Each structure stands twice: as structure tokens, then as C-alpha cells.
């Protein structure tokens, strides 16, 4: 457990079980969701015409992204974002990062359910 009382072992296990190319794709998707600037262009598909992901992996990723999009607002995140305007400019980015971490932590049960 980390100092906040959150158990990150499930996330570590899920990430450890992923293939390197799936992990790279997940990193790219996460960066594009939370980045302010344009995400980097993905690598071109293999020249042999093969799809780079297994169909079941694509289905799991789509389910995960839909869960991220459709999740109800987290009261903890709402509190942080409500306090954000009252903070100094140099501290506001920390509130944004904390809210993003709370969103990712809410995905842990879904990751476990999907077996990712």
C-alpha cells in the first residue's frame, strides 16, 4: 500500500502481464487523453498487413475506454477541482494531476475485471 492507502499491486500485476506492444499502445492512449498538446503520431502498421493487436485485446481496450468515458464523477475529484481556483497558479497543476490519478485509480476494478 502507498501512503494514501491505495493498493497498487493489482495495477502492477495487470501492467506486468501485458505484451510490450499493448503496453506502448496503452501509454499512447493515456497520453492522448491527459495531454494538453497533440499526441505523438503512432508507428505505421506492419508492412505484412497483419493487425498489430489481437481482437480480444482491442475489445478489452474499447471496454476500458468506454468505462473511462462513462464513469460517474468522483466526489473526491470534484472537491479537488472546486478548490483549484483558490490555489496559487503554481499549485494548480498538482490538483490536475491528483484528479487524473483518481480517474486512473477508478479504472483499476475494470482492469481487473477485463483481465488486463
C-alpha positions in Angstrom: 0.0 0.0 0.0 1.1 3.5 -0.7 0.9 6.4 1.8 -2.6 7.3 0.5 -3.9 3.8 1.5 -4.4 2.7 -2.1 -3.3 -0.8 -3.2 -1.4 -0.5 -6.4 -0.5 -4.2 -6.7 -3.4 -5.1 -9.0 -2.3 -2.3 -11.4 1.3 -3.6 -11.3 0.2 -7.1 -12.0 -2.1 -6.1 -14.8 0.7 -4.0 -16.4 3.2 -6.7 -15.9 1.1 -9.2 -17.7 0.7 -7.1 -20.9 2.7 -7.6 -24.0 5.2 -4.7 -24.7 3.3 -3.6 -27.8 0.0 -3.5 -25.9 1.7 -1.5 -23.1 3.0 1.0 -25.7 -0.5 1.4 -27.1 -1.9 2.0 -23.6 0.7 4.6 -22.9 -0.1 6.4 -26.1 -3.8 6.3 -25.4 -3.3 7.6 -21.8 -1.0 10.4 -23.0 -3.6 11.5 -25.6 -6.4 11.5 -23.0 -4.5 13.6 -20.4 -2.1 15.6 -22.5 -2.7 19.2 -23.5 -0.7 19.1 -26.6 -1.2 16.8 -29.6 -0.3 13.2 -29.1 2.7 11.7 -31.0 1.9 10.1 -34.2 1.6 6.3 -33.9 4.0 4.0 -35.7 2.8 2.8 -39.1 1.2 -0.7 -39.1 3.4 -3.7 -40.0 4.0 -4.0 -43.7 2.8 -7.5 -43.9 -0.8 -6.3 -43.4 -1.3 -8.0 -40.1 -3.3 -6.3 -37.4 -0.9 -5.3 -34.6 -3.4 -6.3 -31.8 -5.3 -9.5 -31.0 -9.1 -8.9 -31.5 -9.8 -9.7 -27.8 -7.2 -7.2 -26.7 -8.9 -4.5 -28.8 -12.2 -5.4 -27.3 -10.8 -5.1 -23.8 -9.2 -1.7 -24.6 -12.5 -0.4 -26.1 -14.4 -1.6 -23.0 -11.8 0.2 -20.8 -12.0 3.4 -22.7 -15.8 3.4 -22.6 -15.7 2.8 -18.8 -13.4 5.8 -18.6 -15.8 8.0 -20.6 -19.0 6.8 -18.9 -17.8 6.8 -15.3 -19.8 9.0 -12.9 -18.0 11.9 -11.4 -15.9 11.1 -8.4 -16.7 13.3 -5.4 -13.0 13.4 -4.4 -12.1 14.8 -7.9 -15.0 17.2 -7.8 -13.8 18.6 -4.5 -10.2 19.0 -5.7 -11.4 20.7 -8.9 -13.7 23.0 -6.9 -10.7 24.1 -4.7 -8.5 24.6 -7.7 -9.4 28.3 -8.4 -8.5 29.2 -4.8 -4.9 27.9 -5.2 -1.9 29.7 -6.5 -1.2 29.2 -10.1 2.0 27.1 -9.4 0.0 24.6 -7.4 -3.0 24.2 -9.7 -1.2 21.7 -11.8 -0.8 19.4 -8.8 -4.6 19.4 -8.4 -5.0 18.5 -12.0 -2.5 15.6 -11.6 -4.3 14.4 -8.5 -7.7 14.4 -10.3 -6.1 12.4 -13.2 -4.7 9.9 -10.8 -8.1 9.5 -9.1 -9.6 8.8 -12.6 -7.0 6.2 -13.3 -7.4 4.6 -9.9 -11.2 4.3 -10.6 -10.2 2.1 -13.6 -8.4 -0.5 -11.5 -11.5 -2.6 -10.9 -12.3 -2.5 -14.6 -8.8 -3.6 -15.5 -9.0 -6.5 -13.1 -12.4 -7.4 -14.4 -11.2 -7.4 -18.0 -8.0 -9.3 -17.1 -5.7 -6.6 -18.4 
